[in-house]
Amino acid sequence: MKRLIVAFGFLTRLPMPRVDVSADDFAAAIRFYPIVGLAIGALVAAAGWLGALVDPWTGACAALLAWIAVTGALHLDGLADLADGLGAAHGNRTRLLAVMADPHIGSFGVVAIVGQMLAKLVLLHAIGMSWGLILVPFAARTGPLVWAKLLPPLRPGGLGAAVAGAVRAHDLLGWGLLLALAAVAMPALFVLPLLVLGVAAWLRRTLGGVTGDAHGAGIEIVETGLLVALAVAGALG
């Protein structure tokens, strides 16, 4: 229970009881990220449903604002840092990591955030407020478990290093089986392995490993990819 509280406290702005945690507890909290994602999805879907009672665009806007509020824009920050690093590095990996570590946001980061928010807004409007929206944040937060297992951490003492050894084989198997069952009800989830492994390959090529910012950016990318899959499935269905 303690590690679940840590996961909620780290990934959301929801009020959580204070608990004493060790470095091991913080690292092991990654195993509960998908549960946090399910709660985020429920809140986003509820906000979208209420907004859609007024108008479909109001529903999409309400869902997006709830998504940002409940996560505290944590993953958007990671996306912005990665965009700034890639934009300024010009192929120099050392400079890329240095720029990512800078707390200030640059023009590339601003563009990435605005683009991501616009993409999500349009896609939320396209798919409507279906129950499948609940599963998008849930599925996307299985990504960090895979990336922590496949990619080396790049910053000693950072999030990537902390969680590197916390993911066990049966964690991946258990969440994988649950996602497979969910995909039976929502076939768009079948693209999830392609998205997660695609992000892993891209991070390995561009960064050479993973950082906390990369985890956050990866979650945002996977969420948008899943929204695209839902929109396409809806259009074809």
Secondary structure as GFF3:
##gff-version 3
##sequence-region A 1 237
A	DSSP	alpha_helix	2	11	.	.	.	ID=ss1
A	DSSP	alpha_helix	23	28	.	.	.	ID=ss2
A	DSSP	three_ten_helix	29	32	.	.	.	ID=ss3
A	DSSP	alpha_helix	33	52	.	.	.	ID=ss4
A	DSSP	alpha_helix	56	71	.	.	.	ID=ss5
A	DSSP	alpha_helix	74	89	.	.	.	ID=ss6
A	DSSP	alpha_helix	93	101	.	.	.	ID=ss7
A	DSSP	alpha_helix	107	127	.	.	.	ID=ss8
A	DSSP	three_ten_helix	131	134	.	.	.	ID=ss9
A	DSSP	alpha_helix	135	140	.	.	.	ID=ss10
A	DSSP	alpha_helix	143	150	.	.	.	ID=ss11
A	DSSP	alpha_helix	159	163	.	.	.	ID=ss12
A	DSSP	alpha_helix	169	185	.	.	.	ID=ss13
A	DSSP	three_ten_helix	187	191	.	.	.	ID=ss14
A	DSSP	alpha_helix	192	206	.	.	.	ID=ss15
A	DSSP	alpha_helix	212	236	.	.	.	ID=ss16
###
